[in-house]
Amino acid sequence: MEDGESTIATLLIDEGQPSLGHRKHLLGLEQWNASLVDIGIGFARRNVGGDYKTYVSIVIAKHDW
């Protein structure tokens, strides 16, 4: 993926994933996922070196467990 926006879109569509697990998790479509309200998204681009040029991290959690 070239940017964070296209990465998130790909996960939301979840094409080829019969369970739609990424979509359900990101959109909180089930009871457990809906309870996870602390969300963070990070994106980094590396211009030189390394095998990968872009990195995306998504953290979805529950603060007061």
C-alpha positions in Angstrom: 0.0 0.0 0.0 1.2 3.5 -0.8 -0.6 5.3 1.9 -2.5 4.8 5.2 -5.9 5.7 3.7 -5.7 2.9 1.1 -4.6 0.5 3.7 -7.5 1.2 6.0 -9.9 1.0 3.0 -8.5 -2.4 2.0 -9.1 -3.7 5.6 -12.6 -2.2 5.7 -13.6 -3.9 2.4 -11.9 -7.2 3.6 -12.1 -8.7 0.1 -11.4 -12.4 0.0 -11.9 -12.8 3.8 -15.0 -14.9 4.3 -15.2 -14.0 8.0 -14.9 -10.3 7.3 -12.8 -10.2 10.5 -10.9 -7.0 9.8 -14.2 -5.1 8.9 -16.0 -6.4 11.9 -13.2 -5.4 14.2 -12.5 -1.9 12.7 -16.2 -1.0 12.6 -17.2 -2.5 15.9 -19.9 -4.7 14.2 -20.2 -7.3 17.0 -20.8 -6.9 20.7 -17.1 -7.4 21.8 -15.7 -5.2 19.0 -18.2 -2.5 19.8 -16.9 -2.4 23.4 -13.4 -1.5 22.2 -13.5 2.3 22.1 -9.8 3.4 22.4 -8.4 3.6 18.9 -5.0 4.6 17.5 -3.7 4.6 14.0 -0.1 5.2 13.0 1.5 5.5 9.6 5.1 5.8 8.7 7.0 6.0 5.5 10.6 5.0 5.0 12.3 6.5 1.9 15.5 4.5 1.9 16.6 1.1 3.1 14.6 -1.8 4.4 12.3 -4.2 2.6 9.1 -2.2 3.2 8.5 1.4 2.4 5.3 2.0 4.4 4.0 0.8 7.8 0.6 1.0 9.3 -0.3 0.2 12.8 -3.9 0.0 14.2 -4.6 -0.4 17.9 -8.1 -1.0 19.0 -8.5 -1.6 22.8 -10.6 -1.1 25.9 -9.0 1.3 28.4 -10.6 0.3 31.7 -10.6 -3.4 31.2 
